[in-house]
Amino acid sequence: MERQTVHSRGPRASTRNPLPAMVSARAPGLVRRLGAAHRFVYCRSGGRLIARWFGLQILVLETVGRRSGQPRRTPVCYLREGDNFVVVPANGGSRRVPAWWLNLRAAGEGIAVVGSLRRRVRPVLADGERREQLRGRLLVAYPGLEAYLARARRNVPIVALEPV
């Protein structure tokens, strides 16, 4: 997949819930442990428990480690776009690209688990007008995303996970 550049900043979103951005910046180890616990409870309950994270819907993305070849499962916030799941590999505003995105991009496909639904998906980068529309929807759903994107200081794509 080719690299896409980051969008223009556009209008500033409200930051009515800056807690996730503050926690991820100051305690990345805690965020990893919370993510692991969240993944465990979500998967064991078939998505009935902890289906949201700070107000956003959650899916568990199953990928294969690009170096290890081992299966990986990561909870990821998403929005629906028809049959697609829209995700942003912001990594809590870290300058590091999240491993789940590197793994998914390398493999070319993964499995999205939403509740009891398991669907093979492939990543497609949103660009142009579609990117701006999705960015607007994401900022409405999660105003803290703007802080993540500003803090990351890297090109953060908006990715549609399309059914295979």
N, C-alpha and C positions, 0 to 999 in steps of 0.2 A: 504494500500500500504506500501511496505517496504521502508526504507530509503536507499538512495544510497549515496555513498561518493563522495566528490568533485574530479574532474579530476586533473591530474598533471598540473602544470602551462604551460608547453610547451613553444614554442617560443612566445616572447612578441609581441603583436600587436602594430601597430602604434596608436598614440592617436591624430589623426588629428582633432577630434572634442570633446574636453574634457568638453564642456559647459554643457551638460546634467548632467554629474557626479558632476560638481561643484555646479550647481544650486540645485540638489536634496540633496546634503550634507549640504549646508548652509541655505536652505530655504524650509524645508519639507512642511510647511503650504502653501507656494506658489505653490509648485508642486501639492498638493492635489487640490487646487482651479483650477489650470490649467487643471488638469485631469478631474475635474467635468465639466468645460466649454467645453473641448475637447469632452467628451462623449456626452454632450447635442447637440453640433453642428453636430457631426458625425452621431448620431442617427436621428436627425431631417432631415438631408439632405439625408438620406439613404446611407451614406458612400461616397457621392460625394464630400463633403467638409472635409478638414483636414484628408485625408486618410493616411497621413504619419506623423511621429513624428521624427524630426531630421533625416530624410531620411529613416526611417524604416516604413514598412507597419503596419497598426493598425487594430485590430479587437476589438470588444467589447465583453467581456466575461460576460455572465449572469450566476450567481450562486445563491444559497440560503444560507443566513447567518447561520453558524453552530450553533450559540447560539440564534439568534433572530428569525430564520425561515423566515426572510424578504428577498425579492428579492434584489440582488445586481448587479450592472452593472459597469464594470471596463474596461477602454481602456488598451490594452496590445499590445506590439510590437510582431510581429511574422515573421517567415519565412515559406514558403511552402515546404513540403516534400511529393510529390504526393498529396493524398487527405488529408494529415495531416497538422495541423498548429503547428509549433514548437515555444514554448515560454520558457522564463527563468524567474522564480520568484526571481529576483535579488533585487527588491524593491529599486532601485536606489543606491545599495551598502549598504543599511542599515543592521544592525545586526538583525533586526526584520524581520521575515518571513512575506511576504505580506498576508493580510487577504484573498484576492481572491484565493490564492493557498491553504490556510488552508480550506477555504469553499469548493473549488473544490475537494480537496482530501477527505474531510469528506463526501461529497455528492456522490462522485464517478462519477458524470457527471455534465455537464452544457450545455449551449448553446453558440456557437460562432457565432457572427454576423459580417459578412464581407460584406460591402456594403448593398445590399438588401437580401443577402443570410443568412438564419438562419439555423444552423446545430447543432443537438445534438452531443456532443462530450464527450469522456471519457479520462482522463489523463493516459498516459503511460510513465513511466520514461525511458529515454534513458540510456543505459549502454554499457560498453565495446567499441567495434569498432564503433558502431553507434553513441555513445556519442561523441567520438573524431571527427568523420566526421561532425556531427552537430555543435560541438563547433568551428571547423575550419570555417564552413560556416557562423556562427553567428559573429565571429570575423572579417571576411572579410566585412560583411554587416554593422557591427557596432563595430568599433575598441574601442570605449569607454567602451564596455562591460567588457573588461579585468580589467579596473580600478574599476568597480562596484564589480566584483568578488573578487578582492584583498581586497577591503575596507570592504566587508561584513564579512569576517572572520567567515564564517559558510559554511556548505555544501549547495551549490546552485545547485539544480537539473536542468537538461535540460529535458523538458517535451514535448511529442508529444500529441497533442489533436487529437485523432482518431475518425472518425465518428462512431456513435452508430448504 
